[in-house]
Amino acid sequence: MDTGVHTVTKKVKIAAYGVIVFVWVLLFGGLWFFIRVTFQYNVLGATVFKIDKENLLFAPVEKLKHFYEWKPNQTIVHERTWLPHTITAVTNNDGLIGDIEYAEDKPQDVYRIIALGDSFTEGPYVESGDTYPKKLETMLNSQHVCPDIDRFEVLNFGVGGYDIEYAAHRFLTRGLKYQPDLILWFLKDDDFIELTDISIEETTQRLGEMSDNADLWSKIYSLVTDELWSKADQEKYFTLQTTAIQSVSHESEGPIILFTFEHTRPIFKARMKLWSNTEVNVMNYDGIPTLQTGTETFDPHDGHPNEEGYTKIAESIRDYLLIHHRLCS
């Protein structure tokens, strides 16, 4: 009798220990997932955000079946609890950020720059005048940096969520007609690990396309992107990105400057350097200073630059153009 009771008691203890271990594993696992989802997107140096479909124009092609752009003449509203106020942006007749219309026949006294990239170029959480392209344009014009150039134009072709292939396609289908003298292409860690088509599909399957929680959608998207990249054939990513860079290089008559942050991963800086060494009109600049968290970005809520961050980026590009690129010569 005593032996039976002892056996039952032992089994109960083992079961209790098992339950305790299971609960702790569940708690730590949930905590790990929460921390990763919450902070992973900032580790990559950027964050993505879900865009309201009503503002988008979808133009899928064979290789980019989810390709999208901003619709022309739209008012885009960015509301976040951590923003000091609601941010609104507008698009012009061609779906470019800002209310300025640009003539396809470029005036002879105008030096025209196209800014390619994702949300870091678009500038979703600042007013249109505080994005890096507009700040750069203002700096170049107000400081009269080149006596032989009457006016600089910097066209903002940035769209949130773009990877390298999407940015290239946007230029080839919409940017060539503007006859740019220079292309500035902002690349960051996440641009190299992201294949937008695949990430959109996987995120939609996990969370649902019409999730009301835009921040959660963005964080899951970033987590999905990181997971896909860690398991993917890196040669495939490199080949697709190289083809995209080459497609812009071969169609553009002017120089292309690929630029990134100082803290961008060495493997991605090496890709940029390789492209600049193999394409005659491609250059590489990896000296954009790292932005200070919380003072030059919207951290801890979001990793995008704020007004001060975009000023820092614009100043760095301006100095590179004038000193190293010799813009005025």
CORMOZI-V909617 format. One record per residue. N is the residue number from 1. SS is DSSP state (a for helix, b for strand, c for the rest). PHI is phi in whole degrees, 0 to 359 (* if undefined). D_FIRST is the distance of its C-alpha to the first C-alpha in whole Angstrom. Layout:
((N & SS & PHI & D_FIRST) (N & SS & PHI & D_FIRST))
//
This chain:
((1 & c & * & 0) (2 & a & 297 & 4) (3 & a & 296 & 5) (4 & a & 295 & 5) (5 & a & 298 & 6) (6 & a & 300 & 9) (7 & a & 294 & 10) (8 & a & 297 & 11) (9 & a & 299 & 12) (10 & a & 295 & 14) (11 & a & 294 & 15) (12 & a & 297 & 17) (13 & a & 298 & 18) (14 & a & 298 & 20) (15 & a & 298 & 21) (16 & a & 296 & 22) (17 & a & 300 & 24) (18 & a & 298 & 26) (19 & a & 297 & 27) (20 & a & 298 & 29) (21 & a & 298 & 30) (22 & a & 299 & 32) (23 & a & 297 & 33) (24 & a & 295 & 35) (25 & a & 299 & 36) (26 & a & 296 & 37) (27 & a & 295 & 39) (28 & a & 293 & 41) (29 & a & 296 & 42) (30 & a & 295 & 43) (31 & a & 297 & 45) (32 & a & 299 & 46) (33 & a & 296 & 48) (34 & a & 298 & 49) (35 & a & 297 & 51) (36 & a & 294 & 52) (37 & a & 296 & 54) (38 & a & 285 & 55) (39 & a & 246 & 57) (40 & a & 301 & 57) (41 & a & 297 & 60) (42 & a & 281 & 62) (43 & a & 299 & 61) (44 & c & 285 & 63) (45 & c & 91 & 66) (46 & c & 197 & 67) (47 & c & 221 & 65) (48 & c & 256 & 66) (49 & c & 214 & 66) (50 & c & 285 & 66) (51 & c & 256 & 69) (52 & c & 295 & 70) (53 & a & 299 & 71) (54 & a & 298 & 74) (55 & a & 267 & 76) (56 & b & 253 & 76) (57 & b & 248 & 78) (58 & b & 264 & 76) (59 & c & 222 & 78) (60 & c & 293 & 76) (61 & c & 233 & 77) (62 & c & 304 & 76) (63 & c & 270 & 74) (64 & c & 231 & 73) (65 & c & 283 & 72) (66 & c & 244 & 71) (67 & c & 300 & 74) (68 & b & 217 & 75) (69 & b & 218 & 78) (70 & b & 288 & 79) (71 & c & 290 & 81) (72 & c & 294 & 84) (73 & c & 54 & 85) (74 & c & 250 & 82) (75 & b & 255 & 80) (76 & b & 254 & 77) (77 & b & 252 & 75) (78 & b & 247 & 72) (79 & c & 242 & 70) (80 & c & 220 & 67) (81 & c & 297 & 65) (82 & c & 270 & 66) (83 & c & 282 & 70) (84 & c & 296 & 72) (85 & c & 200 & 74) (86 & c & 294 & 74) (87 & b & 256 & 76) (88 & b & 240 & 78) (89 & b & 230 & 80) (90 & b & 234 & 82) (91 & b & 244 & 83) (92 & c & 273 & 87) (93 & c & 295 & 89) (94 & c & 249 & 87) (95 & c & 79 & 84) (96 & c & 268 & 84) (97 & b & 295 & 82) (98 & c & 116 & 85) (99 & c & 257 & 88) (100 & c & 273 & 91) (101 & c & 263 & 92) (102 & c & 250 & 93) (103 & c & 288 & 96) (104 & c & 295 & 96) (105 & c & 276 & 99) (106 & c & 292 & 99) (107 & c & 300 & 102) (108 & c & 294 & 103) (109 & c & 269 & 103) (110 & b & 253 & 99) (111 & b & 257 & 96) (112 & b & 252 & 93) (113 & b & 241 & 90) (114 & b & 254 & 87) (115 & b & 258 & 83) (116 & b & 259 & 81) (117 & c & 152 & 77) (118 & c & 258 & 74) (119 & a & 294 & 73) (120 & a & 293 & 74) (121 & a & 274 & 77) (122 & a & 299 & 77) (123 & c & 79 & 76) (124 & c & 291 & 74) (125 & c & 250 & 73) (126 & c & 230 & 77) (127 & c & 295 & 80) (128 & a & 304 & 82) (129 & a & 286 & 84) (130 & a & 254 & 82) (131 & c & 288 & 80) (132 & a & 296 & 81) (133 & a & 300 & 84) (134 & a & 290 & 86) (135 & a & 297 & 86) (136 & a & 298 & 87) (137 & a & 302 & 90) (138 & a & 297 & 91) (139 & a & 298 & 91) (140 & a & 294 & 93) (141 & a & 279 & 95) (142 & a & 287 & 96) (143 & c & 266 & 96) (144 & c & 47 & 99) (145 & c & 288 & 97) (146 & c & 232 & 100) (147 & c & 300 & 103) (148 & c & 274 & 104) (149 & c & 248 & 101) (150 & c & 285 & 102) (151 & b & 205 & 98) (152 & b & 258 & 95) (153 & b & 237 & 92) (154 & b & 239 & 89) (155 & b & 271 & 87) (156 & b & 271 & 83) (157 & c & 261 & 82) (158 & c & 289 & 78) (159 & c & 221 & 76) (160 & c & 301 & 72) (161 & c & 88 & 69) (162 & c & 287 & 72) (163 & c & 258 & 71) (164 & a & 293 & 74) (165 & a & 295 & 75) (166 & a & 296 & 75) (167 & a & 297 & 77) (168 & a & 297 & 80) (169 & a & 295 & 80) (170 & a & 297 & 81) (171 & a & 294 & 84) (172 & a & 294 & 85) (173 & a & 266 & 85) (174 & a & 231 & 86) (175 & a & 266 & 87) (176 & a & 303 & 90) (177 & a & 296 & 93) (178 & a & 276 & 93) (179 & c & 51 & 94) (180 & c & 292 & 92) (181 & c & 278 & 94) (182 & b & 205 & 90) (183 & b & 242 & 87) (184 & b & 253 & 84) (185 & b & 237 & 80) (186 & b & 276 & 77) (187 & c & 240 & 74) (188 & c & 222 & 71) (189 & a & 309 & 68) (190 & a & 294 & 66) (191 & a & 294 & 70) (192 & a & 276 & 69) (193 & a & 262 & 65) (194 & c & 252 & 66) (195 & c & 244 & 67) (196 & a & 304 & 67) (197 & a & 305 & 67) (198 & a & 291 & 64) (199 & a & 295 & 62) (200 & a & 297 & 64) (201 & a & 297 & 62) (202 & a & 292 & 59) (203 & a & 295 & 59) (204 & a & 299 & 60) (205 & a & 294 & 57) (206 & a & 282 & 54) (207 & a & 245 & 55) (208 & c & 102 & 58) (209 & c & 291 & 62) (210 & c & 253 & 62) (211 & c & 301 & 60) (212 & c & 285 & 61) (213 & c & 270 & 60) (214 & a & 295 & 62) (215 & a & 295 & 61) (216 & a & 295 & 58) (217 & a & 303 & 59) (218 & a & 297 & 61) (219 & a & 290 & 58) (220 & a & 296 & 57) (221 & a & 301 & 60) (222 & a & 295 & 60) (223 & a & 296 & 57) (224 & a & 300 & 57) (225 & a & 301 & 60) (226 & a & 295 & 59) (227 & a & 294 & 56) (228 & a & 298 & 59) (229 & a & 294 & 61) (230 & a & 293 & 58) (231 & a & 257 & 57) (232 & c & 274 & 61) (233 & c & 283 & 63) (234 & a & 295 & 65) (235 & a & 296 & 69) (236 & a & 296 & 69) (237 & a & 301 & 69) (238 & a & 298 & 71) (239 & a & 296 & 73) (240 & a & 298 & 73) (241 & a & 292 & 74) (242 & a & 298 & 77) (243 & a & 300 & 78) (244 & a & 294 & 78) (245 & a & 299 & 80) (246 & a & 297 & 83) (247 & a & 298 & 83) (248 & a & 287 & 84) (249 & a & 301 & 86) (250 & a & 285 & 88) (251 & a & 264 & 89) (252 & c & 273 & 90) (253 & c & 276 & 94) (254 & c & 259 & 93) (255 & b & 287 & 90) (256 & b & 236 & 86) (257 & b & 249 & 84) (258 & b & 273 & 81) (259 & b & 227 & 79) (260 & b & 205 & 76) (261 & b & 282 & 74) (262 & c & 299 & 74) (263 & c & 271 & 70) (264 & c & 302 & 70) (265 & c & 303 & 68) (266 & a & 306 & 70) (267 & a & 298 & 69) (268 & a & 279 & 71) (269 & a & 298 & 74) (270 & a & 296 & 74) (271 & a & 297 & 75) (272 & a & 298 & 77) (273 & a & 295 & 79) (274 & a & 297 & 79) (275 & a & 297 & 81) (276 & a & 289 & 83) (277 & a & 277 & 84) (278 & a & 255 & 85) (279 & c & 250 & 86) (280 & c & 296 & 90) (281 & c & 255 & 89) (282 & b & 253 & 86) (283 & b & 239 & 85) (284 & b & 223 & 82) (285 & b & 224 & 81) (286 & b & 243 & 78) (287 & b & 248 & 79) (288 & b & 294 & 78) (289 & c & 298 & 76) (290 & c & 295 & 72) (291 & c & 284 & 72) (292 & c & 281 & 71) (293 & c & 300 & 68) (294 & c & 90 & 68) (295 & c & 255 & 72) (296 & c & 238 & 73) (297 & b & 224 & 70) (298 & c & 269 & 68) (299 & c & 302 & 65) (300 & c & 275 & 62) (301 & c & 279 & 63) (302 & c & 200 & 65) (303 & c & 271 & 66) (304 & c & 291 & 70) (305 & b & 294 & 73) (306 & c & 265 & 74) (307 & a & 301 & 78) (308 & a & 293 & 78) (309 & a & 296 & 76) (310 & a & 291 & 78) (311 & a & 297 & 81) (312 & a & 298 & 80) (313 & a & 295 & 80) (314 & a & 298 & 83) (315 & a & 296 & 85) (316 & a & 295 & 83) (317 & a & 293 & 84) (318 & a & 304 & 88) (319 & a & 296 & 88) (320 & a & 297 & 87) (321 & a & 297 & 90) (322 & a & 280 & 92) (323 & a & 268 & 92) (324 & a & 264 & 90) (325 & c & 279 & 91) (326 & c & 56 & 95) (327 & c & 304 & 95) (328 & c & 271 & 98) (329 & c & 274 & 100))
//
